[in-house]
Amino acid sequence: QVGNGWGVILVAIASICYAIGMVYSRKYLMELPPMIGPTNQVLYGAIMTLPFMLIFDQPLTFLSNPTATTILSILGLALLGTVMAFVLYYAIIRLAGANYLSTATLLFPFVSIFLGVVFLHEHLDWNAYLGCVMIVIGLIIANRLISMHDITQIFGKRKL
């Protein structure tokens, strides 16, 4: 169970870094030509993680003779899953704004759970459903699709 605790801590740190990166890119990188921000972010991220990958994953031990399928899979993941994602990320920030993008990213867990259930036939506990409901409610409130006045009308005013 110790591993689970580290996973939670690392996901929390990654989420904080994601939020900082979004604010930083909106504040400092929007004046740059369109491809400079994504290129630098992917390049420096790869350079920073390369030593850790070589130490912990040791890819040279199990990828001594990679097949063409392996190489194409890695290139496809790098180009489509990372490079294109960052290009779209910066384009959305430029067109719609960081606030829109940050609320849209809240749907990632919801979509991941949905895809896991549909394609991997995963079975969910009650807390996964509760988490999805909380995400949807948070998005509704954050995007002002429902106001606090509407909420108090639904649940009534209560004295604390």
VOPAGU-2260 file (C-alpha; in pm, 1 decimal, decimal comma):
REM VOPAGU-2260
SITE   aa  ch    i         X         Y         Z
SITE  GLN   A    0       0,0       0,0       0,0
SITE  VAL   A    1     300,7     230,8      24,5
SITE  GLY   A    2     314,6     251,2    -355,4
SITE  ASN   A    3     -42,1     381,7    -368,1
SITE  GLY   A    4      47,5     667,6    -135,8
SITE  TRP   A    5     337,2     771,5    -357,5
SITE  GLY   A    6     112,0     753,1    -660,3
SITE  VAL   A    7    -138,1     989,9    -501,2
SITE  ILE   A    8     138,5    1232,7    -404,4
SITE  LEU   A    9     292,8    1225,5    -751,2
SITE  VAL   A   10     -43,5    1277,0    -923,4
SITE  ALA   A   11    -110,2    1574,5    -694,3
SITE  ILE   A   12     232,1    1721,8    -778,1
SITE  ALA   A   13     171,0    1663,7   -1150,1
SITE  SER   A   14    -166,9    1838,2   -1127,1
SITE  ILE   A   15     -11,1    2137,4    -953,2
SITE  CYS   A   16     263,1    2153,6   -1216,8
SITE  TYR   A   17       0,7    2131,3   -1491,5
SITE  ALA   A   18    -186,5    2427,6   -1344,0
SITE  ILE   A   19     133,9    2629,8   -1304,9
SITE  GLY   A   20     234,6    2546,8   -1662,0
SITE  MET   A   21    -101,9    2660,1   -1794,4
SITE  VAL   A   22     -83,5    2995,5   -1616,5
SITE  TYR   A   23     282,0    3041,8   -1712,5
SITE  SER   A   24     223,0    2961,2   -2078,6
SITE  ARG   A   25     -71,5    3199,3   -2095,0
SITE  LYS   A   26     119,6    3480,2   -1925,9
SITE  TYR   A   27     463,1    3450,4   -2088,2
SITE  LEU   A   28     446,8    3238,6   -2402,4
SITE  MET   A   29     149,6    3371,7   -2598,0
SITE  GLU   A   30     353,3    3649,7   -2759,6
SITE  LEU   A   31     591,7    3397,9   -2918,1
SITE  PRO   A   32     539,1    3256,5   -3268,1
SITE  PRO   A   33     285,0    2969,4   -3252,6
SITE  MET   A   34     525,2    2673,1   -3269,8
SITE  ILE   A   35     795,7    2804,5   -3033,3
SITE  GLY   A   36     606,1    2734,2   -2708,5
SITE  PRO   A   37     504,9    2375,2   -2783,4
SITE  THR   A   38     842,3    2291,3   -2936,0
SITE  ASN   A   39    1037,0    2418,0   -2637,5
SITE  GLN   A   40     802,4    2259,5   -2385,6
SITE  VAL   A   41     826,2    1915,3   -2545,6
SITE  LEU   A   42    1201,4    1943,4   -2609,4
SITE  TYR   A   43    1294,1    2056,6   -2258,5
SITE  GLY   A   44    1055,1    1808,1   -2101,3
SITE  ALA   A   45    1223,0    1527,2   -2295,0
SITE  ILE   A   46    1570,0    1649,6   -2196,3
SITE  MET   A   47    1472,7    1675,3   -1829,5
SITE  THR   A   48    1317,8    1328,2   -1814,4
SITE  LEU   A   49    1582,7    1150,6   -2024,0
SITE  PRO   A   50    1823,6    1077,8   -1733,6
SITE  PHE   A   51    1542,1     939,8   -1517,9
SITE  MET   A   52    1421,5     720,2   -1803,0
SITE  LEU   A   53    1769,9     581,6   -1860,7
SITE  ILE   A   54    1819,5     510,9   -1489,2
SITE  PHE   A   55    1479,9     374,1   -1388,4
SITE  ASP   A   56    1337,9     220,3   -1706,0
SITE  GLN   A   57    1667,3      99,1   -1851,5
SITE  PRO   A   58    1527,0      77,3   -2205,1
SITE  LEU   A   59    1852,8     -44,5   -2355,5
SITE  THR   A   60    1817,6    -375,3   -2172,5
SITE  PHE   A   61    1484,7    -475,8   -2326,5
SITE  LEU   A   62    1492,2    -271,9   -2648,3
SITE  SER   A   63    1823,9    -395,0   -2781,5
SITE  ASN   A   64    1664,5    -504,6   -3111,5
SITE  PRO   A   65    1341,6    -307,7   -3154,0
SITE  THR   A   66    1105,1    -411,7   -3429,9
SITE  ALA   A   67     963,8    -173,9   -3689,2
SITE  THR   A   68     628,1    -191,1   -3508,8
SITE  THR   A   69     792,9     -80,3   -3183,6
SITE  ILE   A   70     969,1     212,0   -3349,6
SITE  LEU   A   71     654,2     320,8   -3535,0
SITE  SER   A   72     451,3     293,4   -3214,6
SITE  ILE   A   73     696,4     513,8   -3024,6
SITE  LEU   A   74     705,8     768,5   -3307,1
SITE  GLY   A   75     325,9     769,1   -3335,3
SITE  LEU   A   76     287,0     821,3   -2961,7
SITE  ALA   A   77     548,1    1098,7   -2962,8
SITE  LEU   A   78     412,9    1280,9   -3266,6
SITE  LEU   A   79      38,6    1235,3   -3222,8
SITE  GLY   A   80       6,8    1194,3   -2849,4
SITE  THR   A   81     256,0    1457,7   -2743,3
SITE  VAL   A   82     354,0    1700,2   -3018,0
SITE  MET   A   83       6,2    1741,6   -3166,9
SITE  ALA   A   84    -142,8    1761,0   -2817,3
SITE  PHE   A   85      83,9    2053,1   -2727,8
SITE  VAL   A   86      16,8    2230,6   -3056,4
SITE  LEU   A   87    -357,7    2199,8   -2991,6
SITE  TYR   A   88    -305,6    2300,6   -2628,2
SITE  TYR   A   89    -142,8    2629,2   -2727,4
SITE  ALA   A   90    -394,4    2690,7   -3003,6
SITE  ILE   A   91    -685,0    2647,5   -2761,2
SITE  ILE   A   92    -521,1    2877,6   -2505,9
SITE  ARG   A   93    -470,3    3137,6   -2777,3
SITE  LEU   A   94    -827,3    3111,0   -2911,9
SITE  ALA   A   95   -1043,1    3031,5   -2609,1
SITE  GLY   A   96    -826,6    3119,1   -2311,5
SITE  ALA   A   97    -664,6    2937,1   -2023,8
SITE  ASN   A   98    -983,0    2931,9   -1814,3
SITE  TYR   A   99   -1173,4    2739,5   -2080,0
SITE  LEU   A  100    -889,1    2493,0   -2124,9
SITE  SER   A  101    -847,0    2438,1   -1751,7
SITE  THR   A  102   -1214,9    2354,1   -1705,6
SITE  ALA   A  103   -1210,7    2126,8   -2009,8
SITE  THR   A  104    -919,3    1927,9   -1865,1
SITE  LEU   A  105   -1139,5    1835,3   -1570,2
SITE  LEU   A  106   -1313,0    1595,5   -1807,3
SITE  PHE   A  107    -999,1    1380,0   -1850,7
SITE  PRO   A  108   -1075,6    1147,7   -1555,5
SITE  PHE   A  109   -1439,0    1120,9   -1662,7
SITE  VAL   A  110   -1343,5    1027,3   -2020,5
SITE  SER   A  111   -1073,1     785,9   -1899,5
SITE  ILE   A  112   -1317,5     604,8   -1674,0
SITE  PHE   A  113   -1577,1     589,4   -1951,3
SITE  LEU   A  114   -1325,8     446,0   -2199,9
SITE  GLY   A  115   -1204,5     193,8   -1941,1
SITE  VAL   A  116   -1557,7      69,4   -1883,2
SITE  VAL   A  117   -1650,7      54,8   -2251,6
SITE  PHE   A  118   -1333,0     -89,2   -2403,1
SITE  LEU   A  119   -1158,2    -265,0   -2114,4
SITE  HIS   A  120   -1475,6    -384,4   -1939,1
SITE  GLU   A  121   -1360,2    -239,3   -1607,3
SITE  HIS   A  122   -1593,6    -255,6   -1309,7
SITE  LEU   A  123   -1632,1      57,3   -1103,5
SITE  ASP   A  124   -1685,6     105,3    -732,7
SITE  TRP   A  125   -1927,1     362,9    -596,5
SITE  ASN   A  126   -1650,2     619,4    -542,2
SITE  ALA   A  127   -1575,5     635,2    -917,3
SITE  TYR   A  128   -1937,1     725,2    -989,0
SITE  LEU   A  129   -1933,0     979,0    -707,2
SITE  GLY   A  130   -1614,3    1132,2    -847,0
SITE  CYS   A  131   -1770,5    1164,4   -1193,4
SITE  VAL   A  132   -2079,6    1330,7   -1049,0
SITE  MET   A  133   -1860,8    1573,1    -852,0
SITE  ILE   A  134   -1662,3    1659,3   -1165,8
SITE  VAL   A  135   -1979,5    1730,5   -1363,0
SITE  ILE   A  136   -2124,9    1941,8   -1080,0
SITE  GLY   A  137   -1795,9    2131,0   -1052,1
SITE  LEU   A  138   -1795,7    2202,7   -1425,2
SITE  ILE   A  139   -2155,7    2320,4   -1414,3
SITE  ILE   A  140   -2080,0    2560,0   -1129,1
SITE  ALA   A  141   -1743,9    2675,3   -1271,9
SITE  ASN   A  142   -1896,6    2753,8   -1610,3
SITE  ARG   A  143   -2189,3    2927,9   -1443,0
SITE  LEU   A  144   -2446,4    2700,1   -1599,8
SITE  ILE   A  145   -2618,5    2709,3   -1262,5
SITE  SER   A  146   -2589,8    2991,0   -1010,6
SITE  MET   A  147   -2568,4    2986,1    -633,0
SITE  HIS   A  148   -2919,9    3131,9    -632,1
SITE  ASP   A  149   -3042,1    2824,5    -824,2
SITE  ILE   A  150   -2865,5    2595,0    -577,3
SITE  THR   A  151   -3023,7    2766,4    -278,3
SITE  GLN   A  152   -3363,6    2742,2    -449,3
SITE  ILE   A  153   -3315,6    2368,7    -499,3
SITE  PHE   A  154   -3187,5    2288,3    -150,7
SITE  GLY   A  155   -3337,6    2579,5      42,8
SITE  LYS   A  156   -3153,0    2819,9     267,5
SITE  ARG   A  157   -2998,6    2667,8     575,0
SITE  LYS   A  158   -2855,8    2840,5     874,5
SITE  LEU   A  159   -2506,0    2736,8     969,9
